[in-house]
Amino acid sequence: MSNFKVGEKVVCVEPIDGLVKNEIYTIETTTSIGVSLLEQSPAPPCIWFYKWRFRKLDHQFSEDVIAEIIKQVKEESLTLAN
């Protein structure tokens, strides 16, 4: 089971009760088995979800996509300049 930290971004993998699959949420509080989410916290009572419903956000994937886009833009710019 993942050890999430307060403020960490997570991705929903098993939606329930208003959660959306593949949506990014922010951890508000955490216990050994569950989390509450900043985006899902109305006035008390607090809504808790099991940790297994989420995975950590994969920052490396995002960085790889951005690097590929930058590479393609540079190649396109060089082609247009010639």
N, C-alpha and C positions, 0 to 999 in steps of 0.2 A: 504494500500500500504506500502511496506517495506521502512524503512529508512536506506538506504545503506550508508556506509562510504567509503571515498577514501582509497584504498588499501585493502578493504574487498574482500574476495573470494565469488563468487556467482555461482549458477548453472542455466544454461539455461533450461527453461521449455516450451517455445514457440519459436522455431527457426524461423529465417528470415534472408535474406541477408548474408549468409555465417556463421551464428551461427549454432552450432551443439547441438541438444537436449542432455541433461545430461552432457554436457561439462562444465568444471570449468573455469571461467573467473575472472579477477581482475578489480575492479572498478577504473577507472582513474579519472573521474570527475562525479559529480552528480548534478541534479537540482530537483525541486519538482516533476517532472513527468518522468524524463529520466536519463540515464546514458551513459557515454562513457566508453569503455573498453580498457585496456592497450593492449590486444592482437589484437584488431581490429582497432588501431589508426595509420593509415598511415600519411603521410604529410597532412596538411590541404586540404580540409575541414574535420573537425572532424565528425565521424559517431556517431549518438545518437540512443539509443534504449529505448522504454518505459520500465519502471521499472517492470511492470507486466509480462514481458517476463522472469523474473529471480526470484529465491528464494535464501535465505541465505543458505550457506553451513552448513549442519548438522554435527557439530563436534562430538556431543555425539554418533551418529551412528558409526562414524569412530572409536572412542575410544572403543565402545562396541565390534566391530569386532576385533580390535587388542587384546583386553582382552581375547576374546574367543579363538583366535589363540594361544596366549601365554598359556592359560590353557590347550589346546589340546596338545601342544608341551611338556609341563611339564608332562602330564599324559602319553604320549607316551614314554618319557624318563624314567619314573619310570617303565613302563612295560618292556622296553628293559633292564633295569638294573637288573631286577629280573630274 
